[in-house]
Amino acid sequence: MLTMLPDSRKSLEEMFADLDTDSSGNISKVELEYAMKLKYGKPLKSSAIDKMMKEADADSDGEISLE
């Protein structure tokens, strides 16, 4: 596991909270799709979202966790 400086951890937690729109503590595929649409102004291909999810979903539960 990576060790982060306190300020870096706080920034990461704030960014995560912005993406976690339902405050579940996880980022779902729908939340990631929405965030990417806002960032790029149009939806990304489903395959791109799937790849992001696969790379970031450390425990393979279908959602991105901060821990």
C-alpha positions as CSV (number, residue, x, y, z in Angstrom):
1,M,0.0,0.0,0.0
2,L,1.2,3.5,-0.8
3,T,1.9,5.9,2.0
4,M,0.5,9.4,1.4
5,L,1.3,12.7,3.0
6,P,-1.6,14.0,5.0
7,D,-2.4,16.8,2.5
8,S,-2.4,14.4,-0.4
9,R,-4.7,12.0,1.5
10,K,-7.1,14.9,2.2
11,S,-7.1,16.0,-1.4
12,L,-7.8,12.4,-2.6
13,E,-10.6,12.1,-0.1
14,E,-12.2,15.3,-1.3
15,M,-12.0,14.3,-4.9
16,F,-13.4,10.9,-4.0
17,A,-16.3,12.5,-2.2
18,D,-17.1,14.7,-5.2
19,L,-17.4,11.5,-7.4
20,D,-19.3,9.6,-4.7
21,T,-22.6,11.4,-5.4
22,D,-24.8,9.0,-3.3
23,S,-22.3,9.1,-0.3
24,S,-22.1,5.3,-0.2
25,G,-18.4,5.4,0.4
26,N,-17.8,3.8,-3.1
27,I,-17.8,5.0,-6.7
28,S,-20.2,3.1,-8.9
29,K,-19.9,2.7,-12.6
30,V,-22.8,5.1,-13.0
31,E,-21.1,7.7,-10.9
32,L,-17.9,7.3,-12.9
33,E,-19.7,7.6,-16.2
34,Y,-21.4,10.8,-14.9
35,A,-18.1,12.3,-13.7
36,M,-16.4,11.5,-17.0
37,K,-19.3,13.0,-19.0
38,L,-19.0,16.2,-16.9
39,K,-15.2,16.3,-17.4
40,Y,-15.2,15.7,-21.2
41,G,-18.5,17.2,-22.1
42,K,-19.8,13.9,-23.6
43,P,-20.1,10.3,-22.6
44,L,-17.1,8.1,-22.9
45,K,-17.4,4.7,-24.6
46,S,-18.6,1.9,-22.3
47,S,-15.4,0.0,-22.9
48,A,-13.3,3.0,-21.6
49,I,-15.5,3.1,-18.4
50,D,-15.2,-0.6,-18.0
51,K,-11.4,-0.5,-18.3
52,M,-11.2,2.3,-15.7
53,M,-13.5,0.4,-13.3
54,K,-11.4,-2.8,-13.7
55,E,-8.2,-1.0,-13.0
56,A,-9.5,0.9,-10.0
57,D,-11.7,-1.8,-8.4
58,A,-9.2,-3.5,-6.2
59,D,-11.5,-5.9,-4.5
60,S,-13.6,-6.8,-7.7
61,D,-16.9,-5.8,-6.1
62,G,-18.0,-3.7,-9.0
63,E,-17.3,-0.4,-7.2
64,I,-14.2,1.8,-6.6
65,S,-13.3,2.1,-2.9
66,L,-11.0,4.7,-1.4
67,E,-9.3,2.1,0.8
